[in-house]
Amino acid sequence: MKNLIASAATALTALAGGAMADDNYPERPIMLMVSYGAGGATDFQARIVTMTAGNEDALGMPIAIINKPGAGGRVGWNWFAGQAESDGYTLGAYNIPHFIAQSIEGGVSYSADSFEPIANWGADPAVFVVAADSEFNSMNDVVDYAAANPGKLTFSGAGLFVGHHIAALQLEKAAGVKLAYIPNNQGGAGAMKAVIAGEVLGGVNNLSDAFRAREAGNVKILGVFDLERNDFLPDVPTLMEQGFDIDNSSVNFRGVMVPKGTPQPIIDKLAEVVPTMFANGRVASKMKAGGSPMHIMTRDEVIEMWMAREAALKELLAGL
């Protein structure tokens, strides 16, 4: 009986200590892993949406961005799923459809079940871009060239089975042409540089990256891979408007997640606070100035979105 009482007391002490530790979370700065390089849309936006983390009305501790780019996000997400500590001090930026599509295609050590979503900050459509001095002025120009020159229309994107690649596959199917998609190992920033430098004839990139490049006079944006025109680019028609049956499956949702196994009290604390950080007025202003569309979603909403996107991507990729 004494042993039973002692064991129960030890368990209660451990539980109390764990609860106290969670109540005090966070007690030191936090890291947010981004699976893409510095300067790209995910990195650019992650630095903005976390800039108020140290405020007393937020987490009270700063969040530092750590970049682990490579293989369209696979390097970072493989590390996050298998090596990151599940203690609440290592967060990860997610990109949907990227990591879900990659897990469906295989060859990676993660899936949606490897992570716990916290909150979503944005929804960034894919767009087709060409250099400012390109002879292409519409998607019909692009498709006509591809039809006359099968496999010779080179264009860049951030990697394989990311939103850019999915948009490219949809364009090939809808237009009935063969394109030469070239994944860039430097992510969206590297893919955009390839377009501007004339290394490729065009590219599929994030609206936010393309918006900044167009503002600088470096590119033309010929089409948006979404169901409606975007408020940032009201003059640019969707692919559907230009006669191509392409939906919004490639739209890039971005947000914050933690590794599986993170204590539930920490998940709950992050799920409560992080959306309020995203909704901060300074954050919204900087995101708007950078041409970065926001779409804030709670943890429960993200869980539903992940499930719906996984089901849709399994069907889409099987068809492509």
C-alpha positions in Angstrom: 0.0 0.0 0.0 2.9 2.4 0.9 4.5 1.7 -2.5 1.1 2.4 -4.2 0.7 5.7 -2.4 4.3 6.7 -3.1 3.9 5.9 -6.8 0.7 7.9 -7.0 2.4 10.9 -5.2 5.3 10.7 -7.7 2.9 10.7 -10.6 0.9 13.7 -9.3 4.1 15.6 -8.7 5.3 14.9 -12.3 1.9 16.0 -13.6 2.0 19.2 -11.6 5.5 19.9 -12.7 4.5 19.4 -16.3 1.5 21.6 -16.0 3.6 24.3 -14.4 6.2 24.1 -17.1 3.5 24.4 -19.8 1.9 27.4 -17.9 5.3 29.2 -18.1 5.8 28.4 -21.8 7.6 29.9 -23.5 10.6 30.6 -21.2 13.2 31.2 -24.0 13.2 32.3 -27.7 11.5 30.0 -30.2 12.8 28.8 -33.6 10.6 28.7 -36.8 12.0 26.4 -39.5 11.4 27.5 -43.1 11.9 24.8 -45.7 12.8 27.4 -48.4 15.7 29.9 -48.8 16.0 33.4 -47.6 14.2 36.0 -49.7 11.5 33.7 -51.1 7.8 34.2 -50.3 7.6 31.8 -47.4 10.7 33.2 -45.7 9.6 36.8 -46.4 6.2 36.3 -45.0 7.3 34.2 -42.0 9.5 37.0 -40.8 6.6 39.5 -41.0 3.9 37.3 -39.3 6.2 36.4 -36.4 7.6 39.9 -35.8 5.3 40.6 -32.9 5.9 37.3 -31.1 8.0 39.0 -28.4 5.2 41.4 -27.4 3.7 40.9 -24.0 0.2 40.4 -25.5 1.7 37.7 -27.8 4.1 34.9 -26.7 6.5 37.2 -24.8 9.4 35.6 -26.6 10.9 36.3 -30.0 10.8 33.8 -32.9 13.9 33.3 -35.0 13.7 32.1 -38.5 16.0 29.1 -39.5 16.2 28.2 -43.2 16.6 24.6 -44.3 16.1 24.7 -48.0 16.4 22.0 -50.6 14.4 19.6 -52.9 11.3 21.7 -52.9 11.0 21.7 -49.1 11.8 18.0 -48.6 15.1 18.7 -46.8 13.5 20.9 -44.1 10.3 18.8 -43.6 12.2 15.5 -43.4 14.4 17.1 -40.7 11.3 18.5 -38.9 9.5 15.2 -38.9 12.5 13.1 -37.8 14.9 15.3 -35.8 13.1 18.4 -34.5 12.4 18.5 -30.7 8.7 18.3 -29.9 9.0 20.7 -26.9 7.3 23.8 -28.4 10.6 25.6 -29.1 10.9 24.3 -32.6 8.1 25.3 -34.9 7.8 24.8 -38.6 6.3 26.7 -41.5 4.1 24.6 -43.7 3.2 25.0 -47.3 0.0 23.3 -48.7 -0.2 21.6 -51.2 3.6 21.1 -51.2 4.3 18.7 -48.3 1.0 16.8 -48.7 1.6 16.3 -52.5 5.1 15.2 -51.8 4.0 12.6 -49.2 1.4 11.3 -51.7 4.1 10.9 -54.4 6.4 9.2 -51.8 10.1 9.2 -51.2 9.8 11.3 -48.0 9.6 10.5 -44.3 6.6 12.7 -43.5 2.9 13.0 -44.1 0.1 15.2 -42.7 0.1 12.8 -39.7 3.7 13.8 -38.9 2.7 17.3 -37.8 0.2 19.2 -35.7 -1.1 22.4 -37.4 -1.3 25.6 -35.3 -2.7 28.4 -37.5 -2.7 29.6 -41.2 -1.5 33.0 -42.2 -1.9 33.2 -46.0 -3.1 31.9 -49.3 -0.8 32.7 -52.2 -2.0 31.7 -55.7 0.5 30.6 -58.3 0.9 32.9 -61.3 2.6 32.6 -64.7 5.4 35.1 -65.2 7.7 36.0 -68.1 10.5 38.6 -68.3 9.5 42.2 -68.8 10.9 42.1 -72.4 9.3 38.8 -73.3 7.4 38.4 -76.6 4.6 36.6 -74.7 1.7 38.9 -73.6 -1.0 36.3 -72.7 -1.3 32.7 -71.8 -2.5 32.0 -75.3 0.8 33.3 -76.6 2.6 30.9 -74.2 0.4 27.9 -75.2 0.7 28.7 -79.0 4.5 28.6 -78.7 4.4 25.4 -76.7 2.2 23.8 -79.3 4.5 24.8 -82.1 7.6 23.8 -80.1 6.8 20.7 -78.0 9.0 20.4 -74.9 10.9 23.6 -75.7 9.0 26.1 -73.6 11.3 26.2 -70.5 9.9 27.6 -67.3 11.0 27.5 -63.7 9.3 26.7 -60.4 10.3 26.1 -56.8 10.5 22.3 -56.9 8.8 19.1 -57.7 5.2 18.5 -56.4 5.0 22.0 -54.9 2.2 24.4 -55.9 4.2 25.6 -58.9 4.6 22.1 -60.3 1.0 21.2 -59.7 0.0 24.4 -61.6 2.3 23.4 -64.5 0.9 19.9 -64.7 -2.6 21.3 -64.8 -1.6 23.7 -67.6 -0.1 20.9 -69.6 -3.3 18.9 -69.3 -5.7 21.8 -69.9 -3.9 23.1 -72.9 -2.8 19.8 -74.3 0.8 20.8 -74.7 4.2 19.5 -73.5 6.2 22.0 -71.4 9.7 21.8 -70.0 9.3 22.5 -66.2 12.7 23.2 -64.5 12.6 23.0 -60.7 15.0 25.4 -59.1 17.0 24.2 -56.0 16.9 27.8 -54.6 13.1 27.8 -54.3 10.8 30.6 -55.4 13.5 33.3 -55.2 15.9 31.3 -57.4 13.1 30.4 -59.8 12.2 34.1 -60.2 15.8 35.1 -60.8 16.0 32.5 -63.6 13.1 34.2 -65.3 14.5 37.7 -64.9 18.0 36.6 -66.1 16.5 35.0 -69.2 17.7 31.5 -68.3 14.1 30.2 -69.0 11.3 31.5 -71.1 8.9 31.8 -68.2 8.0 30.6 -64.8 5.3 29.6 -62.4 5.8 31.4 -59.1 4.0 32.8 -56.1 1.8 35.9 -56.6 3.6 37.6 -53.7 7.1 37.1 -55.3 5.7 38.1 -58.7 4.0 41.2 -57.4 7.3 42.5 -56.0 9.2 41.6 -59.2 6.6 43.4 -61.3 6.7 46.4 -59.1 10.4 46.5 -59.8 9.7 46.4 -63.5 11.4 42.9 -64.0 8.5 40.7 -65.1 5.1 40.5 -66.7 2.4 38.4 -65.0 0.2 36.7 -67.6 -2.3 34.6 -65.5 -3.4 33.6 -62.1 -4.0 29.9 -61.1 -7.1 30.6 -59.0 -10.9 30.8 -59.3 -11.1 34.6 -59.2 -8.8 37.5 -59.9 -6.7 38.6 -57.0 -7.1 42.0 -55.3 -3.3 42.6 -55.7 -3.5 42.0 -59.4 -6.9 43.1 -60.6 -5.6 43.6 -64.2 -4.4 39.9 -64.5 -7.0 37.4 -65.6 -7.3 33.9 -64.2 -6.4 30.9 -66.3 -10.1 30.0 -66.5 -10.9 33.5 -67.9 -8.3 32.7 -70.7 -10.0 29.5 -71.6 -8.1 26.9 -69.5 -10.0 24.6 -67.2 -7.7 25.0 -64.1 -9.0 25.3 -60.5 -7.3 26.6 -57.3 -5.6 23.3 -56.3 -2.1 25.0 -56.6 -2.9 27.9 -54.2 -0.2 27.9 -51.6 -1.5 28.0 -48.0 1.1 28.9 -45.4 1.1 28.6 -41.7 2.7 27.3 -38.5 2.9 23.7 -37.3 4.7 21.7 -34.6 6.1 18.1 -34.6 3.8 15.3 -33.6 4.3 14.6 -29.9 4.3 18.2 -28.8 2.5 18.5 -25.4 -1.2 19.4 -25.8 -1.0 22.3 -23.4 1.7 23.9 -25.6 -0.3 23.2 -28.8 -3.3 24.8 -27.1 -1.3 27.9 -26.0 0.1 28.4 -29.5 -3.3 27.8 -31.2 -4.8 30.5 -29.0 -2.0 33.1 -29.4 -0.5 32.7 -32.9 -3.7 33.7 -34.9 -3.8 37.0 -32.9 -0.2 37.6 -33.9 -1.2 37.2 -37.6 -4.1 39.6 -37.1 -1.9 42.4 -35.7 -2.3 45.6 -37.6 1.4 46.1 -38.2 1.7 42.6 -39.7 -1.3 43.2 -42.0 0.2 46.5 -43.2 3.6 45.0 -44.0 2.0 42.0 -45.7 -0.1 44.2 -47.9 2.9 46.4 -48.8 4.7 43.2 -49.9 1.8 42.0 -52.1 1.3 39.0 -49.8 -2.4 37.9 -49.5 -3.4 36.9 -46.0 -5.9 34.2 -45.0 -6.0 33.6 -41.3 -7.3 30.3 -40.1 -7.5 28.7 -36.6 -6.1 25.3 -35.7 -9.5 23.6 -36.2 -10.0 25.3 -39.6 -6.5 24.2 -40.7 -7.1 20.6 -39.6 -10.2 20.6 -41.9 -8.3 22.3 -44.7 -5.4 19.7 -44.5 -7.9 16.8 -44.7 -9.8 18.4 -47.7 -6.6 19.2 -49.6 -5.2 15.7 -49.1 -8.3 14.1 -50.5 -8.4 16.5 -53.4 -4.7 16.1 -54.2 -4.9 12.3 -54.2 -7.6 12.5 -56.9 -5.8 15.3 -58.8 -2.4 13.7 -58.9 -3.8 10.3 -59.9 -5.4 12.1 -62.9 -2.2 13.9 -63.8 
